[in-house]
Amino acid sequence: MRKYVDAVGDDVILVFVVSAMVHGKIELDYIDDFIAIPDYPLSATMCIARITEALADKWSIL
């Protein structure tokens, strides 16, 4: 996740869609990238925690 958010420029608006599906993936018109955090099952809560931690590190919030 950290590599992903570090590669995104500061002028890009990030929107994350978190799925709670066991199998498959979300297929919507407005999704540019599909990333799995990680490849094994993870709760939505832990997934969001990893996203926010990576963004906090990038922006030096904590």
mmJSON file of the N, C-alpha and C atoms, coordinates in Angstrom:
{"data_MODEL":{"atom_site":{
"group_PDB":["ATOM","ATOM","ATOM","ATOM","ATOM","ATOM","ATOM","ATOM","ATOM","ATOM","ATOM","ATOM","ATOM","ATOM","ATOM","ATOM","ATOM","ATOM","ATOM","ATOM","ATOM","ATOM","ATOM","ATOM","ATOM","ATOM","ATOM","ATOM","ATOM","ATOM","ATOM","ATOM","ATOM","ATOM","ATOM","ATOM","ATOM","ATOM","ATOM","ATOM","ATOM","ATOM","ATOM","ATOM","ATOM","ATOM","ATOM","ATOM","ATOM","ATOM","ATOM","ATOM","ATOM","ATOM","ATOM","ATOM","ATOM","ATOM","ATOM","ATOM","ATOM","ATOM","ATOM","ATOM","ATOM","ATOM","ATOM","ATOM","ATOM","ATOM","ATOM","ATOM","ATOM","ATOM","ATOM","ATOM","ATOM","ATOM","ATOM","ATOM","ATOM","ATOM","ATOM","ATOM","ATOM","ATOM","ATOM","ATOM","ATOM","ATOM","ATOM","ATOM","ATOM","ATOM","ATOM","ATOM","ATOM","ATOM","ATOM","ATOM","ATOM","ATOM","ATOM","ATOM","ATOM","ATOM","ATOM","ATOM","ATOM","ATOM","ATOM","ATOM","ATOM","ATOM","ATOM","ATOM","ATOM","ATOM","ATOM","ATOM","ATOM","ATOM","ATOM","ATOM","ATOM","ATOM","ATOM","ATOM","ATOM","ATOM","ATOM","ATOM","ATOM","ATOM","ATOM","ATOM","ATOM","ATOM","ATOM","ATOM","ATOM","ATOM","ATOM","ATOM","ATOM","ATOM","ATOM","ATOM","ATOM","ATOM","ATOM","ATOM","ATOM","ATOM","ATOM","ATOM","ATOM","ATOM","ATOM","ATOM","ATOM","ATOM","ATOM","ATOM","ATOM","ATOM","ATOM","ATOM","ATOM","ATOM","ATOM","ATOM","ATOM","ATOM","ATOM","ATOM","ATOM","ATOM","ATOM","ATOM","ATOM","ATOM","ATOM","ATOM","ATOM","ATOM"],
"id":[1,2,3,4,5,6,7,8,9,10,11,12,13,14,15,16,17,18,19,20,21,22,23,24,25,26,27,28,29,30,31,32,33,34,35,36,37,38,39,40,41,42,43,44,45,46,47,48,49,50,51,52,53,54,55,56,57,58,59,60,61,62,63,64,65,66,67,68,69,70,71,72,73,74,75,76,77,78,79,80,81,82,83,84,85,86,87,88,89,90,91,92,93,94,95,96,97,98,99,100,101,102,103,104,105,106,107,108,109,110,111,112,113,114,115,116,117,118,119,120,121,122,123,124,125,126,127,128,129,130,131,132,133,134,135,136,137,138,139,140,141,142,143,144,145,146,147,148,149,150,151,152,153,154,155,156,157,158,159,160,161,162,163,164,165,166,167,168,169,170,171,172,173,174,175,176,177,178,179,180,181,182,183,184,185,186],
"type_symbol":["N","C","C","N","C","C","N","C","C","N","C","C","N","C","C","N","C","C","N","C","C","N","C","C","N","C","C","N","C","C","N","C","C","N","C","C","N","C","C","N","C","C","N","C","C","N","C","C","N","C","C","N","C","C","N","C","C","N","C","C","N","C","C","N","C","C","N","C","C","N","C","C","N","C","C","N","C","C","N","C","C","N","C","C","N","C","C","N","C","C","N","C","C","N","C","C","N","C","C","N","C","C","N","C","C","N","C","C","N","C","C","N","C","C","N","C","C","N","C","C","N","C","C","N","C","C","N","C","C","N","C","C","N","C","C","N","C","C","N","C","C","N","C","C","N","C","C","N","C","C","N","C","C","N","C","C","N","C","C","N","C","C","N","C","C","N","C","C","N","C","C","N","C","C","N","C","C","N","C","C","N","C","C","N","C","C"],
"label_atom_id":["N","CA","C","N","CA","C","N","CA","C","N","CA","C","N","CA","C","N","CA","C","N","CA","C","N","CA","C","N","CA","C","N","CA","C","N","CA","C","N","CA","C","N","CA","C","N","CA","C","N","CA","C","N","CA","C","N","CA","C","N","CA","C","N","CA","C","N","CA","C","N","CA","C","N","CA","C","N","CA","C","N","CA","C","N","CA","C","N","CA","C","N","CA","C","N","CA","C","N","CA","C","N","CA","C","N","CA","C","N","CA","C","N","CA","C","N","CA","C","N","CA","C","N","CA","C","N","CA","C","N","CA","C","N","CA","C","N","CA","C","N","CA","C","N","CA","C","N","CA","C","N","CA","C","N","CA","C","N","CA","C","N","CA","C","N","CA","C","N","CA","C","N","CA","C","N","CA","C","N","CA","C","N","CA","C","N","CA","C","N","CA","C","N","CA","C","N","CA","C","N","CA","C","N","CA","C","N","CA","C","N","CA","C","N","CA","C"],
"label_alt_id":[null,null,null,null,null,null,null,null,null,null,null,null,null,null,null,null,null,null,null,null,null,null,null,null,null,null,null,null,null,null,null,null,null,null,null,null,null,null,null,null,null,null,null,null,null,null,null,null,null,null,null,null,null,null,null,null,null,null,null,null,null,null,null,null,null,null,null,null,null,null,null,null,null,null,null,null,null,null,null,null,null,null,null,null,null,null,null,null,null,null,null,null,null,null,null,null,null,null,null,null,null,null,null,null,null,null,null,null,null,null,null,null,null,null,null,null,null,null,null,null,null,null,null,null,null,null,null,null,null,null,null,null,null,null,null,null,null,null,null,null,null,null,null,null,null,null,null,null,null,null,null,null,null,null,null,null,null,null,null,null,null,null,null,null,null,null,null,null,null,null,null,null,null,null,null,null,null,null,null,null,null,null,null,null,null,null],
"label_comp_id":["MET","MET","MET","ARG","ARG","ARG","LYS","LYS","LYS","TYR","TYR","TYR","VAL","VAL","VAL","ASP","ASP","ASP","ALA","ALA","ALA","VAL","VAL","VAL","GLY","GLY","GLY","ASP","ASP","ASP","ASP","ASP","ASP","VAL","VAL","VAL","ILE","ILE","ILE","LEU","LEU","LEU","VAL","VAL","VAL","PHE","PHE","PHE","VAL","VAL","VAL","VAL","VAL","VAL","SER","SER","SER","ALA","ALA","ALA","MET","MET","MET","VAL","VAL","VAL","HIS","HIS","HIS","GLY","GLY","GLY","LYS","LYS","LYS","ILE","ILE","ILE","GLU","GLU","GLU","LEU","LEU","LEU","ASP","ASP","ASP","TYR","TYR","TYR","ILE","ILE","ILE","ASP","ASP","ASP","ASP","ASP","ASP","PHE","PHE","PHE","ILE","ILE","ILE","ALA","ALA","ALA","ILE","ILE","ILE","PRO","PRO","PRO","ASP","ASP","ASP","TYR","TYR","TYR","PRO","PRO","PRO","LEU","LEU","LEU","SER","SER","SER","ALA","ALA","ALA","THR","THR","THR","MET","MET","MET","CYS","CYS","CYS","ILE","ILE","ILE","ALA","ALA","ALA","ARG","ARG","ARG","ILE","ILE","ILE","THR","THR","THR","GLU","GLU","GLU","ALA","ALA","ALA","LEU","LEU","LEU","ALA","ALA","ALA","ASP","ASP","ASP","LYS","LYS","LYS","TRP","TRP","TRP","SER","SER","SER","ILE","ILE","ILE","LEU","LEU","LEU"],
"label_asym_id":["A","A","A","A","A","A","A","A","A","A","A","A","A","A","A","A","A","A","A","A","A","A","A","A","A","A","A","A","A","A","A","A","A","A","A","A","A","A","A","A","A","A","A","A","A","A","A","A","A","A","A","A","A","A","A","A","A","A","A","A","A","A","A","A","A","A","A","A","A","A","A","A","A","A","A","A","A","A","A","A","A","A","A","A","A","A","A","A","A","A","A","A","A","A","A","A","A","A","A","A","A","A","A","A","A","A","A","A","A","A","A","A","A","A","A","A","A","A","A","A","A","A","A","A","A","A","A","A","A","A","A","A","A","A","A","A","A","A","A","A","A","A","A","A","A","A","A","A","A","A","A","A","A","A","A","A","A","A","A","A","A","A","A","A","A","A","A","A","A","A","A","A","A","A","A","A","A","A","A","A","A","A","A","A","A","A"],
"label_entity_id":["1","1","1","1","1","1","1","1","1","1","1","1","1","1","1","1","1","1","1","1","1","1","1","1","1","1","1","1","1","1","1","1","1","1","1","1","1","1","1","1","1","1","1","1","1","1","1","1","1","1","1","1","1","1","1","1","1","1","1","1","1","1","1","1","1","1","1","1","1","1","1","1","1","1","1","1","1","1","1","1","1","1","1","1","1","1","1","1","1","1","1","1","1","1","1","1","1","1","1","1","1","1","1","1","1","1","1","1","1","1","1","1","1","1","1","1","1","1","1","1","1","1","1","1","1","1","1","1","1","1","1","1","1","1","1","1","1","1","1","1","1","1","1","1","1","1","1","1","1","1","1","1","1","1","1","1","1","1","1","1","1","1","1","1","1","1","1","1","1","1","1","1","1","1","1","1","1","1","1","1","1","1","1","1","1","1"],
"label_seq_id":[1,1,1,2,2,2,3,3,3,4,4,4,5,5,5,6,6,6,7,7,7,8,8,8,9,9,9,10,10,10,11,11,11,12,12,12,13,13,13,14,14,14,15,15,15,16,16,16,17,17,17,18,18,18,19,19,19,20,20,20,21,21,21,22,22,22,23,23,23,24,24,24,25,25,25,26,26,26,27,27,27,28,28,28,29,29,29,30,30,30,31,31,31,32,32,32,33,33,33,34,34,34,35,35,35,36,36,36,37,37,37,38,38,38,39,39,39,40,40,40,41,41,41,42,42,42,43,43,43,44,44,44,45,45,45,46,46,46,47,47,47,48,48,48,49,49,49,50,50,50,51,51,51,52,52,52,53,53,53,54,54,54,55,55,55,56,56,56,57,57,57,58,58,58,59,59,59,60,60,60,61,61,61,62,62,62],
"pdbx_PDB_ins_code":[null,null,null,null,null,null,null,null,null,null,null,null,null,null,null,null,null,null,null,null,null,null,null,null,null,null,null,null,null,null,null,null,null,null,null,null,null,null,null,null,null,null,null,null,null,null,null,null,null,null,null,null,null,null,null,null,null,null,null,null,null,null,null,null,null,null,null,null,null,null,null,null,null,null,null,null,null,null,null,null,null,null,null,null,null,null,null,null,null,null,null,null,null,null,null,null,null,null,null,null,null,null,null,null,null,null,null,null,null,null,null,null,null,null,null,null,null,null,null,null,null,null,null,null,null,null,null,null,null,null,null,null,null,null,null,null,null,null,null,null,null,null,null,null,null,null,null,null,null,null,null,null,null,null,null,null,null,null,null,null,null,null,null,null,null,null,null,null,null,null,null,null,null,null,null,null,null,null,null,null,null,null,null,null,null,null],
"Cartn_x":[0.816,0.0,0.862,1.946,2.82,3.433,3.84,4.404,3.363,2.11,1.043,0.796,0.6,0.302,1.515,2.717,3.911,4.052,3.58,3.694,2.665,1.636,0.586,1.006,0.83,1.191,0.274,0.756,-0.023,-1.209,-1.225,-2.321,-3.474,-3.348,-4.363,-5.319,-6.613,-7.615,-7.797,-7.548,-7.676,-9.047,-9.643,-10.904,-10.718,-10.93,-10.785,-12.154,-12.393,-13.617,-13.202,-13.688,-13.311,-14.453,-14.114,-15.119,-15.032,-16.155,-16.193,-16.558,-16.141,-16.431,-15.313,-15.677,-14.675,-13.981,-14.74,-14.193,-14.631,-13.867,-14.213,-13.649,-14.075,-13.63,-14.715,-14.602,-15.562,-15.245,-16.251,-16.063,-17.029,-16.536,-17.337,-16.629,-17.384,-16.833,-15.829,-16.009,-15.163,-13.891,-13.612,-12.394,-11.249,-10.145,-8.966,-7.985,-7.808,-6.86,-7.572,-7.118,-7.598,-6.392,-6.404,-5.304,-5.882,-5.135,-5.532,-4.567,-5.117,-4.294,-4.587,-3.902,-3.018,-3.842,-3.207,-3.9,-4.717,-4.53,-5.298,-6.418,-7.426,-8.576,-8.166,-8.824,-8.532,-9.842,-10.091,-11.332,-11.308,-12.493,-12.59,-11.956,-12.107,-11.526,-10.006,-9.388,-7.929,-7.455,-8.219,-7.877,-7.869,-8.897,-8.972,-7.859,-7.516,-6.408,-5.096,-4.866,-3.629,-3.588,-4.732,-4.793,-4.489,-5.15,-4.944,-3.527,-2.96,-1.574,-0.609,-0.807,0.073,-0.047,-1.27,-1.467,-0.886,-1.031,-0.452,1.057,1.679,3.123,3.537,2.793,3.131,3.04,2.004,1.789,2.394,3.14,3.807,2.82,1.673,0.642,0.958,1.463,1.74,3.213],
"Cartn_y":[-1.179,0.0,1.246,1.219,2.405,2.694,1.657,1.871,2.48,2.044,2.559,4.042,4.422,5.831,6.726,6.197,6.994,7.298,6.39,6.575,7.566,7.851,8.77,10.198,11.073,12.475,13.171,14.257,14.999,15.74,15.886,16.582,15.653,14.372,13.378,13.193,13.184,12.922,11.417,10.867,9.427,9.083,8.065,7.515,6.009,5.427,3.988,3.357,2.282,1.496,0.199,-0.045,-1.237,-2.237,-3.43,-4.48,-5.469,-6.051,-7.079,-8.432,-8.638,-9.897,-10.895,-12.163,-13.201,-13.533,-13.565,-13.889,-12.842,-12.713,-11.778,-10.396,-9.454,-8.079,-7.132,-5.891,-4.864,-4.427,-4.378,-3.921,-2.772,-1.563,-0.357,0.546,1.4,2.278,3.292,3.707,4.778,4.287,2.993,2.466,2.445,3.136,3.184,2.067,1.752,0.73,-0.254,-1.495,-2.508,-3.025,-2.874,-3.39,-4.267,-5.27,-6.155,-5.927,-5.749,-5.503,-6.564,-7.553,-8.294,-9.282,-10.338,-11.334,-12.305,-12.332,-13.229,-12.438,-13.133,-12.441,-11.47,-10.327,-9.283,-8.561,-8.247,-7.55,-6.147,-5.6,-4.244,-3.235,-3.475,-2.584,-2.548,-3.712,-3.77,-3.184,-3.398,-2.828,-1.301,-0.724,0.734,1.249,0.495,0.888,0.928,-0.021,-0.025,1.147,1.464,2.609,3.903,4.111,5.355,5.444,4.32,4.324,4.728,4.194,4.536,6.013,6.539,7.96,8.849,8.457,9.225,9.274,8.175,8.151,9.055,8.992,9.811,11.29,11.688,13.089,13.534,12.64,12.94,13.477,12.818,13.265,12.813,11.617,11.114,11.087],
"Cartn_z":[0.0,0.0,0.0,0.764,0.818,-0.539,-1.264,-2.6,-3.527,-3.39,-4.243,-3.978,-2.73,-2.437,-2.662,-2.479,-2.751,-4.242,-5.095,-6.54,-7.084,-6.315,-6.755,-6.435,-7.402,-7.209,-6.212,-5.637,-4.644,-5.256,-6.582,-7.248,-7.637,-7.321,-7.663,-6.482,-6.78,-5.747,-5.65,-4.475,-4.269,-3.715,-4.279,-3.781,-3.719,-2.554,-2.381,-2.214,-2.931,-2.791,-2.127,-0.923,-0.164,-0.247,-0.666,-0.836,0.313,0.644,1.686,1.074,-0.171,-0.867,-0.605,-0.525,-0.332,-1.646,-2.723,-4.044,-5.053,-6.121,-7.18,-6.927,-7.765,-7.597,-8.07,-7.675,-8.056,-9.48,-10.311,-11.685,-11.944,-11.809,-12.023,-13.025,-13.691,-14.72,-14.178,-12.936,-12.409,-11.722,-11.768,-11.133,-12.145,-11.807,-12.668,-12.345,-11.076,-10.633,-9.725,-9.749,-8.813,-8.063,-6.752,-5.937,-4.84,-4.463,-3.369,-2.216,-1.029,0.155,1.179,1.316,0.413,-0.411,-0.901,-1.718,-0.876,0.421,1.293,1.971,2.512,3.112,4.223,4.229,5.199,5.492,6.73,7.065,6.462,6.229,5.684,6.639,7.93,8.935,8.828,8.698,8.583,7.253,6.204,4.904,4.964,5.555,5.69,6.594,7.614,8.503,7.73,6.856,6.063,5.09,4.506,3.584,4.336,5.478,6.226,6.79,7.191,7.678,6.567,5.372,4.254,3.887,3.901,3.592,4.691,5.947,7.051,6.94,6.554,6.365,5.217,4.106,2.937,3.262,3.974,4.263,5.59,6.264,7.538,8.572,8.687,9.619,11.039,11.201,12.537,12.815],
"occupancy":[1.0,1.0,1.0,1.0,1.0,1.0,1.0,1.0,1.0,1.0,1.0,1.0,1.0,1.0,1.0,1.0,1.0,1.0,1.0,1.0,1.0,1.0,1.0,1.0,1.0,1.0,1.0,1.0,1.0,1.0,1.0,1.0,1.0,1.0,1.0,1.0,1.0,1.0,1.0,1.0,1.0,1.0,1.0,1.0,1.0,1.0,1.0,1.0,1.0,1.0,1.0,1.0,1.0,1.0,1.0,1.0,1.0,1.0,1.0,1.0,1.0,1.0,1.0,1.0,1.0,1.0,1.0,1.0,1.0,1.0,1.0,1.0,1.0,1.0,1.0,1.0,1.0,1.0,1.0,1.0,1.0,1.0,1.0,1.0,1.0,1.0,1.0,1.0,1.0,1.0,1.0,1.0,1.0,1.0,1.0,1.0,1.0,1.0,1.0,1.0,1.0,1.0,1.0,1.0,1.0,1.0,1.0,1.0,1.0,1.0,1.0,1.0,1.0,1.0,1.0,1.0,1.0,1.0,1.0,1.0,1.0,1.0,1.0,1.0,1.0,1.0,1.0,1.0,1.0,1.0,1.0,1.0,1.0,1.0,1.0,1.0,1.0,1.0,1.0,1.0,1.0,1.0,1.0,1.0,1.0,1.0,1.0,1.0,1.0,1.0,1.0,1.0,1.0,1.0,1.0,1.0,1.0,1.0,1.0,1.0,1.0,1.0,1.0,1.0,1.0,1.0,1.0,1.0,1.0,1.0,1.0,1.0,1.0,1.0,1.0,1.0,1.0,1.0,1.0,1.0,1.0,1.0,1.0,1.0,1.0,1.0],
"B_iso_or_equiv":[0.0,0.0,0.0,0.0,0.0,0.0,0.0,0.0,0.0,0.0,0.0,0.0,0.0,0.0,0.0,0.0,0.0,0.0,0.0,0.0,0.0,0.0,0.0,0.0,0.0,0.0,0.0,0.0,0.0,0.0,0.0,0.0,0.0,0.0,0.0,0.0,0.0,0.0,0.0,0.0,0.0,0.0,0.0,0.0,0.0,0.0,0.0,0.0,0.0,0.0,0.0,0.0,0.0,0.0,0.0,0.0,0.0,0.0,0.0,0.0,0.0,0.0,0.0,0.0,0.0,0.0,0.0,0.0,0.0,0.0,0.0,0.0,0.0,0.0,0.0,0.0,0.0,0.0,0.0,0.0,0.0,0.0,0.0,0.0,0.0,0.0,0.0,0.0,0.0,0.0,0.0,0.0,0.0,0.0,0.0,0.0,0.0,0.0,0.0,0.0,0.0,0.0,0.0,0.0,0.0,0.0,0.0,0.0,0.0,0.0,0.0,0.0,0.0,0.0,0.0,0.0,0.0,0.0,0.0,0.0,0.0,0.0,0.0,0.0,0.0,0.0,0.0,0.0,0.0,0.0,0.0,0.0,0.0,0.0,0.0,0.0,0.0,0.0,0.0,0.0,0.0,0.0,0.0,0.0,0.0,0.0,0.0,0.0,0.0,0.0,0.0,0.0,0.0,0.0,0.0,0.0,0.0,0.0,0.0,0.0,0.0,0.0,0.0,0.0,0.0,0.0,0.0,0.0,0.0,0.0,0.0,0.0,0.0,0.0,0.0,0.0,0.0,0.0,0.0,0.0,0.0,0.0,0.0,0.0,0.0,0.0],
"pdbx_formal_charge":[null,null,null,null,null,null,null,null,null,null,null,null,null,null,null,null,null,null,null,null,null,null,null,null,null,null,null,null,null,null,null,null,null,null,null,null,null,null,null,null,null,null,null,null,null,null,null,null,null,null,null,null,null,null,null,null,null,null,null,null,null,null,null,null,null,null,null,null,null,null,null,null,null,null,null,null,null,null,null,null,null,null,null,null,null,null,null,null,null,null,null,null,null,null,null,null,null,null,null,null,null,null,null,null,null,null,null,null,null,null,null,null,null,null,null,null,null,null,null,null,null,null,null,null,null,null,null,null,null,null,null,null,null,null,null,null,null,null,null,null,null,null,null,null,null,null,null,null,null,null,null,null,null,null,null,null,null,null,null,null,null,null,null,null,null,null,null,null,null,null,null,null,null,null,null,null,null,null,null,null,null,null,null,null,null,null],
"auth_seq_id":[1,1,1,2,2,2,3,3,3,4,4,4,5,5,5,6,6,6,7,7,7,8,8,8,9,9,9,10,10,10,11,11,11,12,12,12,13,13,13,14,14,14,15,15,15,16,16,16,17,17,17,18,18,18,19,19,19,20,20,20,21,21,21,22,22,22,23,23,23,24,24,24,25,25,25,26,26,26,27,27,27,28,28,28,29,29,29,30,30,30,31,31,31,32,32,32,33,33,33,34,34,34,35,35,35,36,36,36,37,37,37,38,38,38,39,39,39,40,40,40,41,41,41,42,42,42,43,43,43,44,44,44,45,45,45,46,46,46,47,47,47,48,48,48,49,49,49,50,50,50,51,51,51,52,52,52,53,53,53,54,54,54,55,55,55,56,56,56,57,57,57,58,58,58,59,59,59,60,60,60,61,61,61,62,62,62],
"auth_comp_id":["MET","MET","MET","ARG","ARG","ARG","LYS","LYS","LYS","TYR","TYR","TYR","VAL","VAL","VAL","ASP","ASP","ASP","ALA","ALA","ALA","VAL","VAL","VAL","GLY","GLY","GLY","ASP","ASP","ASP","ASP","ASP","ASP","VAL","VAL","VAL","ILE","ILE","ILE","LEU","LEU","LEU","VAL","VAL","VAL","PHE","PHE","PHE","VAL","VAL","VAL","VAL","VAL","VAL","SER","SER","SER","ALA","ALA","ALA","MET","MET","MET","VAL","VAL","VAL","HIS","HIS","HIS","GLY","GLY","GLY","LYS","LYS","LYS","ILE","ILE","ILE","GLU","GLU","GLU","LEU","LEU","LEU","ASP","ASP","ASP","TYR","TYR","TYR","ILE","ILE","ILE","ASP","ASP","ASP","ASP","ASP","ASP","PHE","PHE","PHE","ILE","ILE","ILE","ALA","ALA","ALA","ILE","ILE","ILE","PRO","PRO","PRO","ASP","ASP","ASP","TYR","TYR","TYR","PRO","PRO","PRO","LEU","LEU","LEU","SER","SER","SER","ALA","ALA","ALA","THR","THR","THR","MET","MET","MET","CYS","CYS","CYS","ILE","ILE","ILE","ALA","ALA","ALA","ARG","ARG","ARG","ILE","ILE","ILE","THR","THR","THR","GLU","GLU","GLU","ALA","ALA","ALA","LEU","LEU","LEU","ALA","ALA","ALA","ASP","ASP","ASP","LYS","LYS","LYS","TRP","TRP","TRP","SER","SER","SER","ILE","ILE","ILE","LEU","LEU","LEU"],
"auth_asym_id":["A","A","A","A","A","A","A","A","A","A","A","A","A","A","A","A","A","A","A","A","A","A","A","A","A","A","A","A","A","A","A","A","A","A","A","A","A","A","A","A","A","A","A","A","A","A","A","A","A","A","A","A","A","A","A","A","A","A","A","A","A","A","A","A","A","A","A","A","A","A","A","A","A","A","A","A","A","A","A","A","A","A","A","A","A","A","A","A","A","A","A","A","A","A","A","A","A","A","A","A","A","A","A","A","A","A","A","A","A","A","A","A","A","A","A","A","A","A","A","A","A","A","A","A","A","A","A","A","A","A","A","A","A","A","A","A","A","A","A","A","A","A","A","A","A","A","A","A","A","A","A","A","A","A","A","A","A","A","A","A","A","A","A","A","A","A","A","A","A","A","A","A","A","A","A","A","A","A","A","A","A","A","A","A","A","A"],
"auth_atom_id":["N","CA","C","N","CA","C","N","CA","C","N","CA","C","N","CA","C","N","CA","C","N","CA","C","N","CA","C","N","CA","C","N","CA","C","N","CA","C","N","CA","C","N","CA","C","N","CA","C","N","CA","C","N","CA","C","N","CA","C","N","CA","C","N","CA","C","N","CA","C","N","CA","C","N","CA","C","N","CA","C","N","CA","C","N","CA","C","N","CA","C","N","CA","C","N","CA","C","N","CA","C","N","CA","C","N","CA","C","N","CA","C","N","CA","C","N","CA","C","N","CA","C","N","CA","C","N","CA","C","N","CA","C","N","CA","C","N","CA","C","N","CA","C","N","CA","C","N","CA","C","N","CA","C","N","CA","C","N","CA","C","N","CA","C","N","CA","C","N","CA","C","N","CA","C","N","CA","C","N","CA","C","N","CA","C","N","CA","C","N","CA","C","N","CA","C","N","CA","C","N","CA","C","N","CA","C","N","CA","C","N","CA","C","N","CA","C"],
"pdbx_PDB_model_num":[1,1,1,1,1,1,1,1,1,1,1,1,1,1,1,1,1,1,1,1,1,1,1,1,1,1,1,1,1,1,1,1,1,1,1,1,1,1,1,1,1,1,1,1,1,1,1,1,1,1,1,1,1,1,1,1,1,1,1,1,1,1,1,1,1,1,1,1,1,1,1,1,1,1,1,1,1,1,1,1,1,1,1,1,1,1,1,1,1,1,1,1,1,1,1,1,1,1,1,1,1,1,1,1,1,1,1,1,1,1,1,1,1,1,1,1,1,1,1,1,1,1,1,1,1,1,1,1,1,1,1,1,1,1,1,1,1,1,1,1,1,1,1,1,1,1,1,1,1,1,1,1,1,1,1,1,1,1,1,1,1,1,1,1,1,1,1,1,1,1,1,1,1,1,1,1,1,1,1,1,1,1,1,1,1,1]
}}}
